[in-house]
Every structure is written in C-alpha cells, then in structure tokens.
C-alpha cells in the first residue's frame, strides 16, 4: 500500500506544531490505517539526519546533537541517549548496527525529526521537499517488500 497524503500531512502538522490538525489526521489514520507509516517515518528521519550532518559527523557531534535534542524537545529527557545516538549514527552510516527496540525507534525518529526540522530549522518549502522525497523513497521501499 503506498504512502497516503494523510501520513505525509501527519508528519507535516507534527513538525509545524499544528496540534489540532495533527489530532484530526491521527483520528483519520486510526480509522483508515497506518500501513507503511513506519517506513515513511524512517525515510523522513534518514533525510533529516543527513540534512543536519551534510558532511558526516564524528561521535562527539552526534553525542552533542542527541544531548541537545533530549534537553530541548518535549519527551526528550525520557529518551535513551545511547539508542538515539545509535540510530543517528546508523542513518549516517548504514553499515553500523542499529539494534534498538522497535517501540523506541519510532519515538526517537519522531523526536529527531521534530528537533532537526521543527522550530524554523527549515522553511515550509524545504519541509515539503523533504516530505515529498521521503514519500517517494518510502514507496520504493514498500514496493520491494
């Protein structure tokens, strides 16, 4: 099943902080289904991390990024730092292990997306371009399953 416009809008409204619209979309997705959303979230996470660290990053930069994310993002302090560092590192270098509990993975990806793309970090045009690219990537991944 391809990525739906509501799935894309869910992430868009989440990043933009439009809680009312996000709640409405979430209700529709609860009704219609979230199939493929995990792939879309992973694709947006990958693009957000690689946009943030365009020239790569050393361990110290990743640790500082995760520490700042955890200290400034709602829900961040409860997020396991080593798991977040592992996922960010894995997005930058897919050959690295990313053995993180699946329930933690989505949470970390969502927080990272909010931190890397929210609060004016990117323009609306850039955010839409990232989401469009992520949806295309996610659709390709889903087709290969």
BAGU-896642 format. One record per residue (C-alpha): x, y, z. Coordinates in nm, 2 decimals, padded with zeros to 4 digits. Layout:
! residues N
+--------+--------+--------+
!     xx !     yy !     zz !
+--------+--------+--------+
!      X !      Y !      Z !
...
+--------+--------+--------+
This chain:
! residues 145
+--------+--------+--------+
!     xx !     yy !     zz !
+--------+--------+--------+
!  00.00 !  00.00 !  00.00 !
!  00.15 !  00.34 ! -00.10 !
!  00.21 !  00.62 !  00.14 !
! -00.10 !  00.83 !  00.18 !
! -00.14 !  01.21 !  00.18 !
! -00.27 !  01.18 !  00.54 !
!  00.05 !  01.01 !  00.65 !
!  00.26 !  01.29 !  00.50 !
!  00.03 !  01.55 !  00.65 !
!  00.06 !  01.39 !  00.99 !
!  00.43 !  01.45 !  00.99 !
!  00.39 !  01.80 !  00.84 !
!  00.15 !  01.91 !  01.11 !
!  00.36 !  01.74 !  01.38 !
!  00.67 !  01.94 !  01.27 !
!  00.48 !  02.26 !  01.22 !
!  00.32 !  02.22 !  01.57 !
! -00.04 !  02.23 !  01.44 !
! -00.18 !  02.01 !  01.71 !
! -00.55 !  02.05 !  01.62 !
! -00.48 !  01.94 !  01.25 !
! -00.25 !  01.67 !  01.37 !
! -00.52 !  01.53 !  01.60 !
! -00.77 !  01.53 !  01.32 !
! -00.53 !  01.35 !  01.09 !
! -00.44 !  01.10 !  01.36 !
! -00.81 !  01.01 !  01.40 !
! -00.84 !  00.95 !  01.03 !
! -00.53 !  00.73 !  01.03 !
! -00.66 !  00.54 !  01.32 !
! -00.97 !  00.47 !  01.12 !
! -00.81 !  00.42 !  00.78 !
! -00.49 !  00.25 !  00.88 !
! -00.12 !  00.34 !  00.94 !
!  00.02 !  00.08 !  00.69 !
!  00.36 !  00.20 !  00.57 !
!  00.38 !  00.49 !  00.81 !
!  00.68 !  00.33 !  00.99 !
!  00.87 !  00.33 !  00.65 !
!  00.78 !  00.69 !  00.59 !
!  00.89 !  00.80 !  00.94 !
!  01.22 !  00.61 !  00.88 !
!  01.27 !  00.79 !  00.55 !
!  01.20 !  01.13 !  00.69 !
!  01.43 !  01.05 !  00.98 !
!  01.71 !  00.94 !  00.74 !
!  01.67 !  01.26 !  00.53 !
!  01.65 !  01.49 !  00.84 !
!  01.97 !  01.34 !  00.99 !
!  02.16 !  01.35 !  00.66 !
!  02.05 !  01.71 !  00.60 !
!  02.16 !  01.81 !  00.95 !
!  02.50 !  01.64 !  00.91 !
!  02.56 !  01.70 !  00.54 !
!  02.94 !  01.64 !  00.57 !
!  02.91 !  01.35 !  00.81 !
!  02.97 !  01.36 !  01.19 !
!  03.21 !  01.23 !  01.44 !
!  03.09 !  01.06 !  01.76 !
!  03.12 !  01.38 !  01.96 !
!  02.90 !  01.57 !  01.72 !
!  02.63 !  01.30 !  01.74 !
!  02.65 !  01.29 !  02.12 !
!  02.61 !  01.67 !  02.14 !
!  02.32 !  01.66 !  01.89 !
!  02.14 !  01.39 !  02.09 !
!  02.21 !  01.57 !  02.42 !
!  02.07 !  01.89 !  02.29 !
!  01.77 !  01.72 !  02.14 !
!  01.69 !  01.54 !  02.47 !
!  01.73 !  01.86 !  02.67 !
!  01.51 !  02.08 !  02.44 !
!  01.25 !  01.85 !  02.30 !
!  00.93 !  01.76 !  02.48 !
!  00.97 !  01.39 !  02.57 !
!  01.34 !  01.41 !  02.51 !
!  01.46 !  01.35 !  02.86 !
!  01.28 !  01.01 !  02.87 !
!  01.46 !  00.90 !  02.56 !
!  01.75 !  00.67 !  02.59 !
!  02.06 !  00.86 !  02.47 !
!  02.26 !  00.56 !  02.36 !
!  01.97 !  00.43 !  02.15 !
!  01.92 !  00.77 !  01.99 !
!  02.30 !  00.80 !  01.92 !
!  02.30 !  00.46 !  01.76 !
!  02.00 !  00.54 !  01.53 !
!  02.15 !  00.88 !  01.43 !
!  02.49 !  00.71 !  01.36 !
!  02.31 !  00.44 !  01.16 !
!  02.13 !  00.70 !  00.95 !
!  02.47 !  00.85 !  00.86 !
!  02.64 !  00.51 !  00.81 !
!  02.40 !  00.23 !  00.72 !
!  02.68 ! -00.03 !  00.79 !
!  02.66 !  00.04 !  01.16 !
!  02.44 ! -00.17 !  01.38 !
!  02.11 ! -00.01 !  01.50 !
!  01.98 ! -00.27 !  01.74 !
!  01.72 ! -00.06 !  01.91 !
!  01.39 ! -00.18 !  02.05 !
!  01.12 ! -00.11 !  01.78 !
!  00.89 !  00.09 !  02.02 !
!  01.19 !  00.31 !  02.10 !
!  01.28 !  00.35 !  01.73 !
!  00.97 !  00.53 !  01.63 !
!  00.98 !  00.76 !  01.93 !
!  01.35 !  00.85 !  01.87 !
!  01.28 !  00.91 !  01.50 !
!  00.99 !  01.14 !  01.57 !
!  01.18 !  01.34 !  01.83 !
!  01.48 !  01.37 !  01.59 !
!  01.25 !  01.49 !  01.31 !
!  01.09 !  01.75 !  01.54 !
!  01.43 !  01.87 !  01.66 !
!  01.61 !  01.87 !  01.32 !
!  01.32 !  02.01 !  01.11 !
!  01.10 !  02.20 !  01.35 !
!  01.11 !  02.54 !  01.51 !
!  01.21 !  02.71 !  01.19 !
!  01.51 !  02.49 !  01.12 !
!  01.38 !  02.46 !  00.76 !
!  01.14 !  02.66 !  00.55 !
!  00.80 !  02.54 !  00.46 !
!  00.93 !  02.48 !  00.10 !
!  01.22 !  02.28 !  00.23 !
!  01.00 !  02.08 !  00.46 !
!  00.76 !  01.99 !  00.18 !
!  01.05 !  01.89 ! -00.04 !
!  01.19 !  01.66 !  00.23 !
!  00.85 !  01.50 !  00.29 !
!  00.80 !  01.45 ! -00.09 !
!  01.14 !  01.29 ! -00.12 !
!  01.07 !  01.07 !  00.18 !
!  00.73 !  00.96 !  00.05 !
!  00.89 !  00.86 ! -00.28 !
!  01.17 !  00.67 ! -00.10 !
!  00.92 !  00.50 !  00.13 !
!  00.70 !  00.40 ! -00.16 !
!  01.00 !  00.24 ! -00.33 !
!  01.09 !  00.05 ! -00.01 !
!  00.74 ! -00.07 !  00.03 !
!  00.73 ! -00.19 ! -00.33 !
!  01.04 ! -00.41 ! -00.27 !
!  00.89 ! -00.58 !  00.03 !
+--------+--------+--------+
